[in-house]
Amino acid sequence: MKNIININKNSSFFDQIVKFCLFFLVLIYLTNCSSNTESSKSDNEILNPDPKARARAYADKGGGLFGDINKKGSVNTFEFGTSNVLWRATLKTLEFLPLQNADYSGGVIVYDWYSDNNSNDQIKVTVRFLSNEVRSDSVQITSHKKTCINEKCSVSKLNNNFSTEIKDTILTTARALKIEDAKKEIK
């Protein structure tokens, strides 16, 4: 009786192994039977060994990560940063500050600490774009002041008057750039 039970247990285990092997063989057979059109196409072409040249050729065909952005004659032409008047006005107005981070898609420009003549006091400005329209509520300015005395530094937020002056200068520059752009379109 024990032998019969052992044979039944062994036969079910054996059946599972056979099924697994058959499945595995069928899977290998099917993957080897599939045709690969890319390899047959590449057998007829001679590839350029220079990866930069291949990438340029692929991009010229309209391929690449961003498709045909910035391709001349394209319907979806988008020139990075040059179409946003507020972005250009901010960079122009605060060009004397060292740029730490600029995220066009996130609408944030962060400037690094800046000191004019007094090495004890430094300012840092962050600009957030809330809209692309040239309005006072489209730009948010946050400014901080760092004062260092004997290697002890304290950081405090500057009053709103300083941030308002920067915002007004940016908006004035943006309006001037917008007028220049309109004159260029007319010509």
VOKOL-815122 format. One record per residue (C-alpha): residue in three letters; x, y, z. Coordinates in pm, 1 decimal. Layout:
<pts>
{type=ALA u=X v=Y w=Z}
...
</pts>
This chain:
<pts>
{type=MET u=0.0 v=0.0 w=0.0}
{type=LYS u=286.8 v=237.4 w=79.2}
{type=ASN u=444.9 v=164.4 w=-258.1}
{type=ILE u=124.0 v=258.8 w=-440.5}
{type=ILE u=104.4 v=589.7 w=-253.9}
{type=ASN u=470.5 v=665.5 w=-331.0}
{type=ILE u=419.9 v=584.1 w=-698.0}
{type=ASN u=114.4 v=813.1 w=-714.5}
{type=LYS u=304.5 v=1094.7 w=-547.6}
{type=ASN u=604.5 v=1040.9 w=-773.2}
{type=SER u=389.5 v=1016.6 w=-1084.2}
{type=SER u=213.6 v=1348.0 w=-1013.8}
{type=PHE u=553.2 v=1511.7 w=-955.0}
{type=PHE u=682.9 v=1348.8 w=-1271.1}
{type=ASP u=376.8 v=1472.8 w=-1465.5}
{type=GLN u=439.4 v=1828.1 w=-1347.0}
{type=ILE u=803.0 v=1813.7 w=-1456.9}
{type=VAL u=703.3 v=1680.3 w=-1798.6}
{type=LYS u=439.9 v=1953.5 w=-1841.0}
{type=PHE u=691.2 v=2220.8 w=-1741.8}
{type=CYS u=952.6 v=2089.4 w=-1985.2}
{type=LEU u=698.7 v=2072.1 w=-2269.6}
{type=PHE u=582.4 v=2425.8 w=-2195.3}
{type=PHE u=942.4 v=2547.4 w=-2188.5}
{type=LEU u=1024.3 v=2378.0 w=-2520.0}
{type=VAL u=713.9 v=2521.3 w=-2689.2}
{type=LEU u=802.3 v=2865.9 w=-2557.8}
{type=ILE u=1157.9 v=2842.5 w=-2695.5}
{type=TYR u=1026.2 v=2717.6 w=-3029.2}
{type=LEU u=778.4 v=3005.6 w=-3059.5}
{type=THR u=1034.6 v=3274.3 w=-2972.8}
{type=ASN u=1278.7 v=3135.7 w=-3229.7}
{type=CYS u=1010.9 v=3127.0 w=-3499.4}
{type=SER u=925.5 v=3497.2 w=-3471.5}
{type=SER u=1064.5 v=3713.0 w=-3748.5}
{type=ASN u=1268.8 v=4015.7 w=-3662.9}
{type=THR u=1220.7 v=4283.6 w=-3928.3}
{type=GLU u=1476.8 v=4514.1 w=-3768.9}
{type=SER u=1760.0 v=4266.8 w=-3808.7}
{type=SER u=1670.4 v=4194.7 w=-4171.0}
{type=LYS u=1655.8 v=4567.4 w=-4240.5}
{type=SER u=1988.2 v=4634.7 w=-4072.2}
{type=ASP u=2158.6 v=4356.6 w=-4270.9}
{type=ASN u=2106.7 v=4562.8 w=-4589.1}
{type=GLU u=2213.1 v=4897.0 w=-4433.4}
{type=ILE u=2562.6 v=5002.1 w=-4340.5}
{type=LEU u=2559.5 v=5172.7 w=-4000.0}
{type=ASN u=2771.1 v=5476.4 w=-3932.8}
{type=PRO u=3007.5 v=5395.5 w=-3643.7}
{type=ASP u=2984.1 v=5751.8 w=-3506.9}
{type=PRO u=2694.8 v=5763.8 w=-3252.4}
{type=LYS u=2660.7 v=6141.9 w=-3279.6}
{type=ALA u=2615.6 v=6121.2 w=-3656.2}
{type=ARG u=2355.0 v=5844.2 w=-3616.5}
{type=ALA u=2169.0 v=6048.9 w=-3355.8}
{type=ARG u=2172.1 v=6358.7 w=-3581.1}
{type=ALA u=2045.0 v=6154.6 w=-3877.8}
{type=TYR u=1767.1 v=6007.0 w=-3666.4}
{type=ALA u=1669.9 v=6351.0 w=-3531.6}
{type=ASP u=1666.5 v=6493.6 w=-3886.6}
{type=LYS u=1414.6 v=6224.0 w=-3984.8}
{type=GLY u=1183.5 v=6355.2 w=-3710.9}
{type=GLY u=1277.1 v=6104.2 w=-3444.9}
{type=GLY u=1417.6 v=6162.0 w=-3103.5}
{type=LEU u=1290.0 v=6227.8 w=-2757.6}
{type=PHE u=1092.5 v=6541.0 w=-2846.4}
{type=GLY u=996.0 v=6460.3 w=-3205.3}
{type=ASP u=1019.4 v=6757.6 w=-3437.8}
{type=ILE u=1034.1 v=7040.8 w=-3183.9}
{type=ASN u=1247.4 v=7327.7 w=-3313.9}
{type=LYS u=1257.8 v=7176.6 w=-3662.3}
{type=LYS u=1224.7 v=7452.0 w=-3920.7}
{type=GLY u=893.8 v=7447.2 w=-4104.2}
{type=SER u=732.3 v=7236.9 w=-3832.1}
{type=VAL u=376.4 v=7310.7 w=-3730.5}
{type=ASN u=457.0 v=7261.5 w=-3362.0}
{type=THR u=758.6 v=7491.8 w=-3346.5}
{type=PHE u=830.6 v=7603.1 w=-2991.3}
{type=GLU u=1128.1 v=7814.1 w=-2902.4}
{type=PHE u=1230.1 v=7750.7 w=-2543.8}
{type=GLY u=1198.2 v=8053.4 w=-2320.5}
{type=THR u=1191.0 v=8309.3 w=-2598.9}
{type=SER u=815.2 v=8306.2 w=-2628.0}
{type=ASN u=756.8 v=8391.5 w=-2259.9}
{type=VAL u=799.7 v=8764.6 w=-2210.9}
{type=LEU u=799.4 v=8744.4 w=-1829.4}
{type=TRP u=1075.4 v=8483.5 w=-1832.7}
{type=ARG u=1295.4 v=8697.0 w=-2059.4}
{type=ALA u=1221.6 v=9013.6 w=-1860.1}
{type=THR u=1319.9 v=8844.2 w=-1534.5}
{type=LEU u=1648.5 v=8716.7 w=-1675.7}
{type=LYS u=1722.2 v=9060.3 w=-1820.6}
{type=THR u=1627.8 v=9250.9 w=-1504.3}
{type=LEU u=1819.9 v=9027.8 w=-1263.7}
{type=GLU u=2114.8 v=8948.5 w=-1489.3}
{type=PHE u=2360.4 v=9079.9 w=-1228.3}
{type=LEU u=2257.2 v=8806.2 w=-980.6}
{type=PRO u=2425.9 v=8463.9 w=-1001.8}
{type=LEU u=2178.9 v=8207.0 w=-1131.7}
{type=GLN u=2144.9 v=7896.2 w=-915.9}
{type=ASN u=1853.9 v=7709.6 w=-1078.1}
{type=ALA u=1610.2 v=7779.2 w=-1359.9}
{type=ASP u=1316.3 v=7545.9 w=-1421.8}
{type=TYR u=1118.7 v=7670.4 w=-1719.9}
{type=SER u=855.7 v=7396.9 w=-1706.2}
{type=GLY u=806.6 v=7449.9 w=-1331.6}
{type=GLY u=806.1 v=7826.9 w=-1365.6}
{type=VAL u=1079.0 v=7898.4 w=-1109.3}
{type=ILE u=1406.2 v=8088.1 w=-1121.0}
{type=VAL u=1628.4 v=8069.6 w=-812.2}
{type=TYR u=1920.5 v=8307.2 w=-783.2}
{type=ASP u=2217.9 v=8237.9 w=-557.1}
{type=TRP u=2340.8 v=8456.1 w=-272.8}
{type=TYR u=2473.3 v=8790.9 w=-394.6}
{type=SER u=2676.0 v=9059.4 w=-223.4}
{type=ASP u=2761.5 v=9393.1 w=-379.6}
{type=ASN u=3031.6 v=9559.6 w=-168.0}
{type=ASN u=2943.0 v=9464.9 w=187.3}
{type=SER u=3062.9 v=9109.7 w=245.1}
{type=ASN u=2854.5 v=9075.9 w=564.2}
{type=ASP u=2517.9 v=9110.4 w=388.4}
{type=GLN u=2394.9 v=8898.2 w=98.9}
{type=ILE u=2059.2 v=8868.4 w=-76.5}
{type=LYS u=1890.4 v=8574.6 w=-247.7}
{type=VAL u=1591.8 v=8604.9 w=-482.0}
{type=THR u=1343.1 v=8341.2 w=-598.2}
{type=VAL u=1097.6 v=8417.6 w=-879.1}
{type=ARG u=784.5 v=8208.5 w=-934.6}
{type=PHE u=573.7 v=8246.6 w=-1246.4}
{type=LEU u=204.8 v=8191.4 w=-1177.7}
{type=SER u=85.6 v=8288.2 w=-1525.0}
{type=ASN u=230.4 v=8382.1 w=-1864.5}
{type=GLU u=30.5 v=8704.7 w=-1878.7}
{type=VAL u=201.8 v=9036.7 w=-1805.1}
{type=ARG u=13.2 v=9122.5 w=-1486.1}
{type=SER u=120.7 v=9200.1 w=-1131.5}
{type=ASP u=-27.3 v=8875.5 w=-997.0}
{type=SER u=159.0 v=8664.5 w=-1254.4}
{type=VAL u=493.4 v=8687.8 w=-1074.5}
{type=GLN u=574.9 v=8611.2 w=-712.5}
{type=ILE u=907.2 v=8732.6 w=-572.8}
{type=THR u=1058.6 v=8594.5 w=-253.6}
{type=SER u=1377.8 v=8753.3 w=-125.2}
{type=HIS u=1599.1 v=8674.7 w=171.5}
{type=LYS u=1886.6 v=8851.7 w=339.8}
{type=LYS u=2180.2 v=8673.2 w=502.3}
{type=THR u=2393.5 v=8859.8 w=751.9}
{type=CYS u=2719.2 v=8701.6 w=865.7}
{type=ILE u=2915.3 v=8834.8 w=1162.5}
{type=ASN u=3219.0 v=8641.2 w=1286.7}
{type=GLU u=3117.5 v=8331.5 w=1089.8}
{type=LYS u=2770.6 v=8332.1 w=1249.4}
{type=CYS u=2504.4 v=8380.9 w=985.5}
{type=SER u=2138.7 v=8463.2 w=1020.1}
{type=VAL u=1886.8 v=8451.6 w=738.0}
{type=SER u=1570.4 v=8659.4 w=733.1}
{type=LYS u=1302.5 v=8734.8 w=478.7}
{type=LEU u=1324.0 v=9082.8 w=330.9}
{type=ASN u=1029.1 v=9317.3 w=353.0}
{type=ASN u=771.0 v=9327.2 w=75.3}
{type=ASN u=891.4 v=9667.0 w=-51.9}
{type=PHE u=1211.3 v=9512.1 w=-189.5}
{type=SER u=1020.6 v=9230.1 w=-360.4}
{type=THR u=763.6 v=9475.0 w=-496.4}
{type=GLU u=1036.9 v=9691.5 w=-649.0}
{type=ILE u=1185.4 v=9388.7 w=-823.9}
{type=LYS u=841.1 v=9281.3 w=-946.3}
{type=ASP u=763.7 v=9629.3 w=-1081.7}
{type=THR u=1097.0 v=9640.6 w=-1265.9}
{type=ILE u=1033.2 v=9296.1 w=-1417.6}
{type=LEU u=682.8 v=9395.4 w=-1530.5}
{type=THR u=810.1 v=9722.1 w=-1682.5}
{type=THR u=1079.2 v=9531.6 w=-1872.6}
{type=ALA u=822.3 v=9272.0 w=-1983.0}
{type=ARG u=593.8 v=9540.6 w=-2122.0}
{type=ALA u=884.2 v=9694.5 w=-2314.3}
{type=LEU u=981.6 v=9352.8 w=-2455.9}
{type=LYS u=620.5 v=9285.6 w=-2552.3}
{type=ILE u=604.9 v=9615.6 w=-2744.0}
{type=GLU u=932.5 v=9531.0 w=-2921.1}
{type=ASP u=795.7 v=9187.6 w=-3017.1}
{type=ALA u=477.3 v=9345.1 w=-3154.3}
{type=LYS u=683.4 v=9587.6 w=-3365.6}
{type=LYS u=890.2 v=9298.5 w=-3504.6}
{type=GLU u=572.5 v=9109.6 w=-3604.6}
{type=ILE u=439.2 v=9411.4 w=-3793.1}
{type=LYS u=756.1 v=9444.9 w=-4003.8}
</pts>
